[in-house]
Amino acid sequence: MSLKEVTIYDIAEKLNISSATVSRALNDDPVVNKKTRKRIFDTANEMGYRLNHFARNLRSQKTGIIGVILPRLNSYFMSSAISGIEQVANTEGYNIIISQSAELGDKEIANARTMFNNRVDGLLVSLAYDTKDIAHFEPFFKKGIPVIFF
């Protein structure tokens, strides 16, 4: 069992083609003919290739993730809100990460920091009961990351 991640270079070497062709095929670029694309996808699956979202995100400066901070998950309103948020986010090509503050301001601050460090593209927040101010969202404001309070 190999612990090393399979790269596009490994796939290219095995198929004796360029890494650029492998990259284009894995990104569904129509420049690569269908037969070659299928060979590349089959080889990638066989070798256990996983798309490196981290590398892609560094290039694009986007993660495709929207953070959601909620005080509690155990209410009908919040579960309905999550359902709606996820449906709209997925339709627009985003995934969501949900965290729960348990109505504690300190936990909300920690959750906001985690979301910021994970480079979410936007943030939806229902403030905790004992939140005194919103200074912990300042890093988002400074970076122009959308924050919506509800």
Residue, then its C-alpha position, 0 to 999 in steps of 0.5 A: m500500500s502506497l501512502k504517496e498521493v498519485t499526481i497528474y505526473d504519475i498518470a502522464e508517465k504511465l500513459n506516456i503523455s504530457s502532464a498538461t494533457v492529463s490536467r486538461a482531460l481531468n478538467d474536462d477540456p474539450v481540446v482533449n479527444k473523448k477517447t484520450r479523456k476516457r483513458i486518462f479517467d480510467t487510469a486515474n481511477e485505477m491508480g487512486y488519483r484524487l483531485n487536489h482541491f488545495a492546489r486548485n484553490l491556490r491558483s483560483q483564490k476560491t475554495g467553493i465553500i461557504g461557511v455557516i455559523l449557527p447558534r444551535l442546529n436543533s430547531y425547525f427554523m435552523s434545519s430549514a435554513i440549512s436546507g435552503i442554504e445548501q440547496v442554493a449553494n449547491t445550485e451555484g457550485y458551492n459546498i457549505i461547512i456548518s459550525q455551531s456556537a452553542e449560543l456561546g460568543d467565545k465559540e462563535i469567535a473560534n468558529a469564525r477564525t476557523m472559517f477564515n483560516n479555511r478561506v471560505d468564499g462567504l459566511l452566513v451567520s446567526l449570532a450567538y445569544d451572548t455575542k457582544d460585538i461583531a469585531h471577530f468578523e472584521p478579518f472577513f470585512k477587510k478581505g472583502i469576503p461577504v458576510i450575511f447575518f440572519 
